[in-house]
Amino acid sequence: MTYVIAQPCVDVKDRACVTECPVDCIYEGERTLYINPAECVDCHACEPVCPVEAIFCEEELPAHWAGYAAINAEYFTRPAPAADHPLVAGLPHQTSDKKDIAVFAVRKEEAADADRWFPT
């Protein structure tokens, strides 16, 4: 069993999962992130921090994203792993409302903290 990054990550790449991963098994492509199944230790640290809920235990991967288990694995067998898997590269560009909300909330908190402690 390993963890898999599915379609909600495409064009988002929040990278919170990369920060949480204790074994550095998450790699960045051009449009999405990939988990190396040979390096993943199934620690579950990445899944709860993903703001777009794109990370799943392989056994719990929704049926409509089942192909992402193979996409994540195949990404690491290709000669140029920095380029996205062809199926990911062929997807239409997408955006995420959750990402926009999260960025707004973080910026709002930072602004509130800055105003409170460092008045201008």
C-alpha positions as CSV (number, residue, x, y, z in Angstrom):
1,M,0.0,0.0,0.0
2,T,1.2,3.5,-0.8
3,Y,-0.3,7.0,-1.2
4,V,-1.3,8.5,-4.5
5,I,-1.8,12.1,-5.7
6,A,-4.8,12.4,-8.0
7,Q,-6.2,15.0,-10.4
8,P,-7.2,17.7,-7.9
9,C,-3.5,18.5,-7.5
10,V,-3.0,19.3,-11.2
11,D,-2.3,23.0,-11.7
12,V,-2.5,23.5,-7.9
13,K,0.7,22.0,-6.5
14,D,0.2,23.5,-3.0
15,R,3.4,21.6,-1.7
16,A,2.2,21.3,1.9
17,C,2.5,17.6,1.5
18,V,6.2,18.0,0.5
19,T,6.9,19.8,3.7
20,E,5.2,17.1,5.8
21,C,6.7,14.1,4.1
22,P,9.4,12.6,6.4
23,V,11.1,10.6,3.7
24,D,11.0,13.1,0.8
25,C,9.1,10.8,-1.6
26,I,7.0,13.5,-3.2
27,Y,8.4,15.0,-6.4
28,E,7.3,17.9,-8.5
29,G,6.4,17.7,-12.1
30,E,5.4,20.7,-14.3
31,R,1.7,20.6,-13.4
32,T,1.3,18.2,-10.5
33,L,3.1,16.4,-7.7
34,Y,3.9,12.7,-7.7
35,I,4.5,10.2,-4.9
36,N,7.2,7.6,-5.5
37,P,5.6,4.3,-4.5
38,A,9.1,2.7,-3.9
39,E,10.0,5.4,-1.4
40,C,6.6,6.0,0.4
41,V,6.6,4.6,3.9
42,D,2.8,4.9,4.3
43,C,3.1,7.3,7.2
44,H,-0.1,9.2,6.3
45,A,1.5,12.6,7.0
46,C,0.8,14.0,3.5
47,E,-2.9,13.2,3.2
48,P,-4.4,15.5,5.9
49,V,-2.4,18.6,4.9
50,C,-3.5,18.6,1.3
51,P,-5.8,21.6,0.9
52,V,-7.5,20.2,-2.3
53,E,-7.9,16.6,-0.9
54,A,-5.8,15.1,-3.8
55,I,-3.9,12.5,-1.8
56,F,-5.4,9.1,-1.2
57,C,-4.3,5.7,0.2
58,E,-4.0,3.5,-2.9
59,E,-6.7,1.2,-1.7
60,E,-9.1,4.1,-1.1
61,L,-8.5,5.9,-4.4
62,P,-11.9,6.9,-5.9
63,A,-12.8,4.8,-9.0
64,H,-12.8,7.8,-11.3
65,W,-9.1,8.5,-10.4
66,A,-8.0,4.9,-10.2
67,G,-5.6,5.5,-13.1
68,Y,-3.5,7.8,-10.9
69,A,-1.9,4.9,-9.1
70,A,-0.3,3.8,-12.3
71,I,0.4,7.5,-13.3
72,N,2.4,8.0,-10.1
73,A,4.3,4.8,-10.5
74,E,5.0,5.3,-14.2
75,Y,6.3,8.8,-13.6
76,F,9.4,7.4,-11.9
77,T,10.2,4.9,-14.6
78,R,10.4,7.4,-17.4
79,P,13.8,8.8,-18.6
80,A,12.9,12.4,-17.9
81,P,10.9,12.4,-14.7
82,A,10.8,16.3,-14.5
83,A,8.3,16.3,-17.3
84,D,4.7,15.4,-16.4
85,H,3.2,12.0,-17.2
86,P,1.7,12.2,-20.7
87,L,-1.9,11.8,-19.3
88,V,-1.4,14.7,-16.9
89,A,0.2,16.8,-19.5
90,G,-2.8,16.3,-21.8
91,L,-5.4,17.4,-19.2
92,P,-7.0,20.8,-19.7
93,H,-5.8,23.5,-17.3
94,Q,-7.8,23.8,-14.1
95,T,-8.1,26.0,-11.1
96,S,-9.2,25.3,-7.5
97,D,-11.5,27.4,-5.5
98,K,-10.1,25.8,-2.3
99,K,-6.6,27.0,-3.1
100,D,-7.8,30.6,-3.7
101,I,-9.7,30.6,-0.4
102,A,-6.7,29.2,1.5
103,V,-4.4,31.8,0.1
104,F,-6.8,34.5,1.0
105,A,-7.2,33.3,4.5
106,V,-3.4,33.0,5.0
107,R,-2.8,36.5,3.7
108,K,-5.6,37.9,5.8
109,E,-4.1,36.3,9.0
110,E,-0.7,37.6,8.1
111,A,-2.0,41.1,7.6
112,A,-3.8,41.0,10.9
113,D,-0.7,39.9,12.7
114,A,1.4,42.6,11.0
115,D,-1.1,45.3,11.9
116,R,-1.2,44.2,15.5
117,W,2.5,43.8,16.2
118,F,4.1,46.2,13.7
119,P,1.9,49.2,13.2
120,T,2.8,51.4,10.2
